[in-house]
């Protein structure tokens, strides 16, 4: 018994020492002060850092009002204040063409939202570090303009910047659904209301997917369906108490659709302009997993 008590006391002391004197939160680093410890560099380099600091200050002003669990995608960038061995590596401006997605018209130079990266592309030569800063700057500017919630934070070892990207506002979700002609599954109750004899208890029986339309309710009301709403027509994929037409997979795909429409993110990762990116588990599903599998009581 005394051995167990001593072991618990030792573990508790370790946690106190670790969290009190060793651990530091990785969300306290501010993009607003980024670049202050870097070499002066060229005027253009400093202009890009100022733009990044201004953008970062705006994003960090919302840090306390964002929910870390409401994250759909994490994007990982090289921290501009950290020295990387390949950072000074020279890159020809024309080599940056591979990261721009050519539109059908071929006129991507006038339409790309990655303006800072485009500035680097127009130089005869640049460096990999300059290109990395340009990508980070443009992502911090471009994604919020699309209605996505973007929150940056620093890795605990200070060598990477993480961007939490989420799509949670229902009006923004519906806008992007309409823009790409997204297919949504019909609500099973609506199928039943339409008089379709589809056995709901049959696992192989599932309502069809149809293109999203904001005008569907008006048309249904004209057809005699009074007091019908969007939630009545399309299947609810939101969390309890937060109805939504988009589930976690839908939100991730809508975000990535916007990014990859203009920027080859996989090529950026492959060539070292971006560390990586990955989707985030849905919090509600994680809690369900812990309940049925990850509880200590089940050991």
C-alpha positions as a Markdown table, in Angstrom:
| # | Residue | x | y | z |
|---|---|---|---|---|
| 1 | Unk | 0.0 | 0.0 | 0.0 |
| 2 | Unk | 2.8 | 2.4 | 1.0 |
| 3 | Unk | 4.5 | 1.7 | -2.3 |
| 4 | Unk | 1.4 | 2.6 | -4.2 |
| 5 | Unk | 1.0 | 5.9 | -2.2 |
| 6 | Unk | 4.6 | 6.8 | -2.8 |
| 7 | Unk | 4.2 | 6.1 | -6.5 |
| 8 | Unk | 1.1 | 8.3 | -6.8 |
| 9 | Unk | 2.9 | 11.1 | -4.9 |
| 10 | Unk | 5.9 | 10.8 | -7.2 |
| 11 | Unk | 3.8 | 11.0 | -10.3 |
| 12 | Unk | 1.8 | 14.0 | -9.0 |
| 13 | Unk | 5.1 | 15.8 | -8.1 |
| 14 | Unk | 6.3 | 15.1 | -11.7 |
| 15 | Unk | 3.2 | 16.7 | -13.2 |
| 16 | Unk | 3.5 | 19.7 | -10.9 |
| 17 | Unk | 7.1 | 20.3 | -11.9 |
| 18 | Unk | 6.4 | 19.6 | -15.6 |
| 19 | Unk | 3.4 | 21.9 | -16.0 |
| 20 | Unk | 4.9 | 24.5 | -13.6 |
| 21 | Unk | 8.4 | 24.9 | -14.9 |
| 22 | Unk | 8.9 | 22.9 | -18.2 |
| 23 | Unk | 5.6 | 23.1 | -20.2 |
| 24 | Unk | 4.7 | 26.2 | -22.1 |
| 25 | Unk | 1.4 | 26.7 | -24.0 |
| 26 | Unk | 1.9 | 26.6 | -27.8 |
| 27 | Unk | -1.0 | 29.1 | -28.4 |
| 28 | Unk | 0.7 | 32.1 | -26.9 |
| 29 | Unk | 3.1 | 32.9 | -29.7 |
| 30 | Unk | 1.8 | 35.9 | -31.6 |
| 31 | Unk | 2.1 | 36.4 | -35.3 |
| 32 | Unk | 2.0 | 40.1 | -34.5 |
| 33 | Unk | 5.6 | 40.1 | -33.3 |
| 34 | Unk | 6.8 | 37.7 | -36.0 |
| 35 | Unk | 9.9 | 38.8 | -37.8 |
| 36 | Unk | 11.3 | 41.0 | -35.1 |
| 37 | Unk | 14.2 | 38.7 | -34.5 |
| 38 | Unk | 14.9 | 38.0 | -38.2 |
| 39 | Unk | 17.7 | 39.6 | -40.3 |
| 40 | Unk | 16.7 | 42.9 | -41.9 |
| 41 | Unk | 16.8 | 41.5 | -45.4 |
| 42 | Unk | 15.6 | 43.3 | -48.4 |
| 43 | Unk | 12.8 | 46.0 | -48.4 |
| 44 | Unk | 10.5 | 43.6 | -50.2 |
| 45 | Unk | 11.2 | 41.0 | -47.5 |
| 46 | Unk | 10.3 | 43.4 | -44.8 |
| 47 | Unk | 7.1 | 44.4 | -46.6 |
| 48 | Unk | 6.0 | 40.8 | -46.7 |
| 49 | Unk | 6.8 | 40.4 | -43.0 |
| 50 | Unk | 4.8 | 43.5 | -42.1 |
| 51 | Unk | 1.8 | 42.2 | -44.1 |
| 52 | Unk | 2.1 | 38.9 | -42.3 |
| 53 | Unk | 2.3 | 40.6 | -38.9 |
| 54 | Unk | -0.7 | 42.8 | -39.7 |
| 55 | Unk | -2.7 | 39.8 | -40.8 |
| 56 | Unk | -1.5 | 37.7 | -37.8 |
| 57 | Unk | -2.5 | 40.5 | -35.4 |
| 58 | Unk | -6.1 | 40.5 | -36.8 |
| 59 | Unk | -6.3 | 36.7 | -36.5 |
| 60 | Unk | -4.9 | 36.6 | -33.0 |
| 61 | Unk | -7.4 | 39.2 | -31.9 |
| 62 | Unk | -10.1 | 36.5 | -32.4 |
| 63 | Unk | -8.1 | 33.8 | -30.7 |
| 64 | Unk | -10.0 | 33.9 | -27.4 |
| 65 | Unk | -13.4 | 33.8 | -29.2 |
| 66 | Unk | -12.7 | 30.6 | -31.3 |
| 67 | Unk | -13.3 | 27.1 | -30.3 |
| 68 | Unk | -10.3 | 24.8 | -30.8 |
| 69 | Unk | -12.6 | 21.8 | -31.1 |
| 70 | Unk | -14.4 | 23.4 | -34.0 |
| 71 | Unk | -11.6 | 22.8 | -36.4 |
| 72 | Unk | -11.8 | 21.0 | -39.8 |
| 73 | Unk | -8.3 | 21.2 | -41.2 |
| 74 | Unk | -4.9 | 21.9 | -39.7 |
| 75 | Unk | -2.3 | 23.4 | -42.1 |
| 76 | Unk | 1.4 | 23.4 | -40.9 |
| 77 | Unk | 3.9 | 26.0 | -42.1 |
| 78 | Unk | 7.5 | 26.7 | -41.5 |
| 79 | Unk | 7.9 | 29.4 | -38.8 |
| 80 | Unk | 9.5 | 32.5 | -40.3 |
| 81 | Unk | 11.5 | 33.1 | -37.1 |
| 82 | Unk | 13.1 | 29.6 | -37.2 |
| 83 | Unk | 16.2 | 29.0 | -39.2 |
| 84 | Unk | 16.0 | 26.1 | -41.7 |
| 85 | Unk | 19.1 | 24.9 | -43.5 |
| 86 | Unk | 17.3 | 25.0 | -46.9 |
| 87 | Unk | 15.7 | 28.4 | -46.2 |
| 88 | Unk | 18.4 | 30.4 | -48.1 |
| 89 | Unk | 18.2 | 28.0 | -51.1 |
| 90 | Unk | 17.8 | 29.9 | -54.3 |
| 91 | Unk | 14.6 | 29.4 | -56.3 |
| 92 | Unk | 14.0 | 30.7 | -59.8 |
| 93 | Unk | 10.8 | 32.8 | -60.0 |
| 94 | Unk | 9.5 | 30.7 | -62.9 |
| 95 | Unk | 9.7 | 27.6 | -60.8 |
| 96 | Unk | 6.8 | 28.9 | -58.7 |
| 97 | Unk | 4.5 | 28.4 | -61.7 |
| 98 | Unk | 4.0 | 24.8 | -60.6 |
| 99 | Unk | 2.0 | 25.9 | -57.5 |
| 100 | Unk | -0.5 | 28.0 | -59.4 |
| 101 | Unk | -3.6 | 26.2 | -60.8 |
| 102 | Unk | -4.1 | 27.3 | -64.4 |
| 103 | Unk | -7.8 | 28.2 | -64.9 |
| 104 | Unk | -9.6 | 27.0 | -68.1 |
| 105 | Unk | -9.1 | 30.5 | -69.6 |
| 106 | Unk | -5.3 | 30.2 | -68.9 |
| 107 | Unk | -5.4 | 33.7 | -67.3 |
| 108 | Unk | -4.4 | 32.6 | -63.8 |
| 109 | Unk | -1.9 | 35.5 | -63.3 |
| 110 | Unk | -4.8 | 38.0 | -63.1 |
| 111 | Unk | -7.1 | 35.8 | -61.0 |
| 112 | Unk | -5.0 | 34.2 | -58.4 |
| 113 | Unk | -5.6 | 35.2 | -54.8 |
| 114 | Unk | -2.1 | 34.3 | -53.9 |
| 115 | Unk | -0.8 | 37.8 | -54.6 |
| 116 | Unk | 2.3 | 37.6 | -52.4 |
| 117 | Unk | 3.5 | 34.4 | -54.0 |
| 118 | Unk | 2.8 | 35.9 | -57.4 |
| 119 | Unk | 5.2 | 38.8 | -56.4 |
| 120 | Unk | 7.9 | 36.2 | -55.7 |
| 121 | Unk | 7.2 | 34.5 | -59.0 |
| 122 | Unk | 7.8 | 37.7 | -60.9 |
| 123 | Unk | 11.4 | 37.9 | -59.5 |
| 124 | Unk | 14.3 | 36.4 | -61.5 |
| 125 | Unk | 15.3 | 34.5 | -58.3 |
| 126 | Unk | 14.0 | 34.3 | -54.8 |
| 127 | Unk | 14.7 | 32.0 | -51.8 |
| 128 | Unk | 12.7 | 29.1 | -50.4 |
| 129 | Unk | 12.3 | 31.0 | -47.2 |
| 130 | Unk | 10.7 | 34.0 | -49.1 |
| 131 | Unk | 8.4 | 31.7 | -50.9 |
| 132 | Unk | 7.3 | 30.0 | -47.6 |
| 133 | Unk | 6.5 | 33.4 | -46.1 |
| 134 | Unk | 4.5 | 34.3 | -49.2 |
| 135 | Unk | 2.4 | 31.1 | -49.0 |
| 136 | Unk | 1.7 | 31.7 | -45.3 |
| 137 | Unk | 0.8 | 35.3 | -45.8 |
| 138 | Unk | -1.6 | 34.5 | -48.7 |
| 139 | Unk | -3.3 | 31.7 | -46.8 |
| 140 | Unk | -3.8 | 34.0 | -43.8 |
| 141 | Unk | -5.4 | 36.6 | -46.1 |
| 142 | Unk | -7.2 | 34.4 | -48.6 |
| 143 | Unk | -9.0 | 31.9 | -46.4 |
| 144 | Unk | -10.7 | 34.5 | -44.1 |
| 145 | Unk | -11.9 | 36.4 | -47.2 |
| 146 | Unk | -13.8 | 33.2 | -48.2 |
| 147 | Unk | -15.6 | 33.1 | -44.8 |
| 148 | Unk | -13.5 | 30.4 | -43.3 |
| 149 | Unk | -12.4 | 30.9 | -39.6 |
| 150 | Unk | -8.6 | 30.8 | -39.4 |
| 151 | Unk | -6.7 | 30.8 | -36.2 |
| 152 | Unk | -2.8 | 30.5 | -36.1 |
| 153 | Unk | -0.8 | 29.2 | -33.2 |
| 154 | Unk | 2.9 | 28.2 | -32.8 |
| 155 | Unk | 4.3 | 24.7 | -32.2 |
| 156 | Unk | 5.7 | 24.2 | -28.7 |
| 157 | Unk | 9.3 | 23.9 | -30.1 |
| 158 | Unk | 8.8 | 27.2 | -32.1 |
| 159 | Unk | 9.7 | 25.9 | -35.5 |
| 160 | Unk | 6.2 | 25.6 | -37.1 |
| 161 | Unk | 3.1 | 27.7 | -37.4 |
| 162 | Unk | -0.3 | 25.9 | -37.3 |
| 163 | Unk | -3.4 | 27.3 | -38.9 |
| 164 | Unk | -6.7 | 26.0 | -37.6 |
| 165 | Unk | -9.2 | 26.3 | -40.5 |
| 166 | Unk | -12.9 | 25.7 | -40.0 |
| 167 | Unk | -16.2 | 26.2 | -41.8 |
| 168 | Unk | -19.0 | 26.5 | -39.3 |
| 169 | Unk | -21.3 | 29.4 | -40.3 |
| 170 | Unk | -24.3 | 27.9 | -42.0 |
| 171 | Unk | -24.7 | 30.9 | -44.4 |
| 172 | Unk | -21.1 | 30.4 | -45.6 |
| 173 | Unk | -21.6 | 26.7 | -45.9 |
| 174 | Unk | -24.6 | 27.2 | -48.1 |
| 175 | Unk | -22.8 | 29.8 | -50.2 |
| 176 | Unk | -20.0 | 27.4 | -51.0 |
| 177 | Unk | -22.5 | 24.6 | -51.6 |
| 178 | Unk | -24.3 | 26.7 | -54.2 |
| 179 | Unk | -21.0 | 27.8 | -55.8 |
| 180 | Unk | -19.8 | 24.3 | -56.5 |
| 181 | Unk | -23.3 | 22.8 | -57.0 |
| 182 | Unk | -22.9 | 20.5 | -54.0 |
| 183 | Unk | -24.9 | 17.3 | -53.7 |
| 184 | Unk | -26.9 | 16.8 | -50.5 |
| 185 | Unk | -28.8 | 13.8 | -49.3 |
| 186 | Unk | -32.6 | 14.2 | -48.9 |
| 187 | Unk | -34.1 | 14.0 | -45.5 |
| 188 | Unk | -35.7 | 10.6 | -45.0 |
| 189 | Unk | -38.8 | 12.3 | -43.5 |
| 190 | Unk | -39.1 | 14.4 | -46.6 |
| 191 | Unk | -39.0 | 11.3 | -48.8 |
| 192 | Unk | -41.8 | 9.8 | -46.7 |
| 193 | Unk | -43.8 | 13.1 | -47.0 |
| 194 | Unk | -43.4 | 12.9 | -50.8 |
| 195 | Unk | -45.3 | 9.6 | -50.7 |
| 196 | Unk | -42.3 | 7.5 | -51.7 |
| 197 | Unk | -42.6 | 4.0 | -50.2 |
| 198 | Unk | -39.0 | 3.5 | -49.1 |
| 199 | Unk | -38.4 | 1.2 | -46.1 |
| 200 | Unk | -36.5 | 3.3 | -43.6 |
| 201 | Unk | -35.5 | 0.2 | -41.6 |
| 202 | Unk | -33.8 | -1.4 | -44.5 |
| 203 | Unk | -30.0 | -0.8 | -44.3 |
| 204 | Unk | -29.6 | -0.9 | -48.1 |
| 205 | Unk | -32.3 | 1.7 | -48.5 |
| 206 | Unk | -31.1 | 5.3 | -48.5 |
| 207 | Unk | -32.6 | 8.6 | -49.7 |
| 208 | Unk | -30.9 | 9.9 | -52.9 |
| 209 | Unk | -28.5 | 12.8 | -53.3 |
| 210 | Unk | -29.6 | 15.9 | -55.2 |
| 211 | Unk | -27.8 | 19.2 | -56.1 |
| 212 | Unk | -28.2 | 21.8 | -53.4 |
| 213 | Unk | -30.6 | 24.6 | -54.3 |
| 214 | Unk | -31.5 | 27.6 | -52.1 |
| 215 | Unk | -34.8 | 28.0 | -54.1 |
| 216 | Unk | -36.0 | 24.5 | -53.5 |
| 217 | Unk | -38.3 | 25.6 | -50.6 |
| 218 | Unk | -40.0 | 28.3 | -52.8 |
| 219 | Unk | -40.7 | 25.7 | -55.5 |
| 220 | Unk | -42.0 | 23.2 | -53.0 |
| 221 | Unk | -44.4 | 25.8 | -51.5 |
| 222 | Unk | -45.7 | 26.5 | -55.0 |
| 223 | Unk | -46.3 | 22.8 | -55.3 |
| 224 | Unk | -48.4 | 22.7 | -52.1 |
| 225 | Unk | -45.8 | 21.9 | -49.4 |
| 226 | Unk | -46.6 | 24.7 | -46.9 |
| 227 | Unk | -44.2 | 25.7 | -44.1 |
| 228 | Unk | -41.3 | 23.7 | -45.4 |
| 229 | Unk | -37.7 | 24.6 | -44.6 |
| 230 | Unk | -34.3 | 23.7 | -45.9 |
| 231 | Unk | -33.8 | 21.4 | -42.9 |
| 232 | Unk | -37.0 | 19.6 | -43.9 |
| 233 | Unk | -35.7 | 18.9 | -47.4 |
| 234 | Unk | -32.1 | 18.0 | -46.8 |
| 235 | Unk | -30.6 | 15.6 | -44.3 |
| 236 | Unk | -29.3 | 17.2 | -41.1 |
| 237 | Unk | -25.6 | 16.4 | -40.6 |
| 238 | Unk | -24.9 | 18.8 | -37.8 |
| 239 | Unk | -24.3 | 18.2 | -34.1 |
| 240 | Unk | -27.1 | 17.9 | -31.6 |
| 241 | Unk | -28.7 | 21.3 | -31.2 |
| 242 | Unk | -26.8 | 22.7 | -34.2 |
| 243 | Unk | -28.5 | 21.7 | -37.4 |
| 244 | Unk | -26.3 | 21.9 | -40.5 |
| 245 | Unk | -26.4 | 20.7 | -44.1 |
| 246 | Unk | -22.7 | 19.8 | -44.0 |
| 247 | Unk | -21.0 | 17.1 | -41.9 |
| 248 | Unk | -17.3 | 17.0 | -41.1 |
| 249 | Unk | -16.4 | 15.4 | -44.4 |
| 250 | Unk | -18.4 | 17.9 | -46.4 |
| 251 | Unk | -16.8 | 20.9 | -44.6 |
| 252 | Unk | -13.3 | 19.5 | -45.2 |
| 253 | Unk | -14.0 | 18.9 | -48.9 |
| 254 | Unk | -15.5 | 22.4 | -49.3 |
| 255 | Unk | -12.5 | 24.0 | -47.8 |
| 256 | Unk | -10.0 | 22.0 | -49.8 |
| 257 | Unk | -12.0 | 22.6 | -53.0 |
| 258 | Unk | -11.5 | 26.4 | -52.6 |
| 259 | Unk | -7.7 | 26.0 | -51.8 |
| 260 | Unk | -7.0 | 23.5 | -54.6 |
| 261 | Unk | -8.9 | 25.7 | -57.1 |
| 262 | Unk | -6.0 | 28.2 | -57.0 |
| 263 | Unk | -3.1 | 26.4 | -55.3 |
| 264 | Unk | -1.4 | 23.0 | -55.7 |
| 265 | Unk | -1.0 | 22.3 | -52.0 |
| 266 | Unk | 0.4 | 18.8 | -52.6 |
| 267 | Unk | 3.2 | 20.2 | -54.8 |
| 268 | Unk | 4.0 | 22.8 | -52.0 |
| 269 | Unk | 4.3 | 20.0 | -49.4 |
| 270 | Unk | 6.4 | 17.8 | -51.8 |
| 271 | Unk | 8.8 | 20.7 | -52.5 |
| 272 | Unk | 9.1 | 22.0 | -48.9 |
| 273 | Unk | 7.0 | 25.2 | -49.1 |
| 274 | Unk | 4.5 | 23.7 | -46.7 |
| 275 | Unk | 5.2 | 21.2 | -43.9 |
| 276 | Unk | 1.8 | 19.5 | -44.3 |
| 277 | Unk | -1.9 | 19.5 | -43.8 |
| 278 | Unk | -4.4 | 17.1 | -42.4 |
| 279 | Unk | -8.1 | 16.9 | -41.5 |
| 280 | Unk | -9.2 | 17.0 | -37.8 |
| 281 | Unk | -11.3 | 14.4 | -36.0 |
| 282 | Unk | -14.9 | 15.5 | -35.2 |
| 283 | Unk | -15.1 | 16.1 | -31.5 |
| 284 | Unk | -18.4 | 14.4 | -31.0 |
| 285 | Unk | -17.2 | 11.3 | -32.8 |
| 286 | Unk | -14.1 | 11.3 | -30.6 |
| 287 | Unk | -16.2 | 11.4 | -27.5 |
| 288 | Unk | -18.3 | 8.5 | -28.7 |
| 289 | Unk | -15.1 | 6.5 | -29.4 |
| 290 | Unk | -13.8 | 7.2 | -25.9 |
| 291 | Unk | -17.1 | 6.2 | -24.4 |
| 292 | Unk | -17.3 | 2.8 | -26.2 |
| 293 | Unk | -13.6 | 1.9 | -26.4 |
| 294 | Unk | -11.2 | 4.4 | -24.7 |
| 295 | Unk | -12.5 | 4.4 | -21.1 |
| 296 | Unk | -10.2 | 3.1 | -18.4 |
| 297 | Unk | -13.2 | 1.2 | -16.9 |
| 298 | Unk | -13.1 | -1.1 | -20.0 |
| 299 | Unk | -9.5 | -2.1 | -19.4 |
